[in-house]
Structure formats: structure tokens, C-alpha cells
Amino acid sequence: MSDWVFAIEEDKLKEESIKVFKTTDKQIALIKKDNTIYALLNLCPHMGCPLKNGTLEGYVLKCPCHNWGFDIRTGENVDTGEYIDMDDPRVETFETQVSEGKVSVLL
């Protein structure tokens, strides 16, 4: 069963910045882009590098370790890395909502 979990106050998440929200078993990267908030697992599927240290180029978050890129809207790999040695690498994404200035993530 999924539940909405409070993650952050909306005004604490600036445009094109990355903040990490921690649950008991996951770290979720929160990104605000064009006034929409996206949430994805904070781990690159390649070697587990934290995506929060990556760079955001448009809607693509690039992993700091090997430059793999993931669309923050879908979690899909956009083939920007040095090499791709996995079939269909992707990052888990999560639905978000904002209510009364509070950002929640569906877990």
C-alpha cells in the first residue's frame, strides 16, 4: 500500500536545485524544474553513486561518477554516459504533490 509522506517545505526547494529526502530505507532526490517537483531514487543503477551530486542539464540529471543521464520526469536513461553496460538502466521515480506549501512523495 502506498502512502503520501511529507518530504520538504516547498519554499526550501529552489528552482533547479536538488535536495535529498530520507526514509527508513531510501534516499530520494527532489528536484524543482519549471515549477514542477520531481522525485527519483538518489542512486545511479550503475554503481550506486548519489545522483544528488550530479548536474542537471534541462530535464536530464547526470550522474557524477560516469556521466550517465536520467530524465527526471521518467527515470529513463538518455544514453549520455561514457558507456552503457546494462540493459535499459533507469532510476525509480515517485509521484509528488504540493499542498499548503508542503511537498509530499507517494511511497
HUDAMO-V829093 format. One record per backbone hydrogen bond with DSSP energy under -0.5 kcal/mol. NH is the residue of the N-H (numbers start at 0). CO is the residue of the C=O. Records with the same first field share a line. If there is no record, write none. Layout:
NH: CO + CO
//
This chain:
4: 104
6: 102
7: 102
9: 100
11: 8
12: 9
13: 11
15: 31
16: 13
18: 29
20: 27
22: 25
27: 20
28: 39
29: 18
30: 37
31: 13 + 16
32: 30 + 35
35: 32
37: 30 + 35
38: 93
39: 28
40: 91
41: 26
43: 48
47: 43
50: 41
52: 49
53: 50
54: 61
56: 54 + 59
57: 55
59: 56
60: 58 + 69
61: 54 + 59
62: 67
66: 62
69: 60
70: 75
71: 58
73: 70
74: 70
76: 88
77: 68
81: 65
84: 82
87: 85
88: 85
90: 74
93: 38
96: 103
98: 101
101: 98
102: 7
103: 96
104: 4
105: 94
106: 2 + 104
//
